Amino acid sequence: MLLILGFHPAPVLLGFVLGPRLEKNFRCAKLLADGDFAVFIRKPISASLLAVAVVVVLRA
C-alpha cells in the first residue's frame, strides 16, 4: 500500500521506531525547562540543527 502511494518503507519504519522515543525526550526537555521553548534555541548547536530541520521541512 505504501509503495502504491509513493512512500518509501524505510523512512516510515524509522518514524514508527524513533517517533515515540523522540516524543518522550521532547517532553522531558520541556519539563526540565518548565515549558520554555527558548531552551531549544539558546545554544548555537541546537539552534542551527533546528534551523536546518525547518529548512528541510519547508523545502519538501
Secondary structure as UniProt FT lines:
FT   HELIX           2..5
FT   HELIX           9..32
FT   TURN            33..35
FT   HELIX           37..40
FT   HELIX           44..59
//
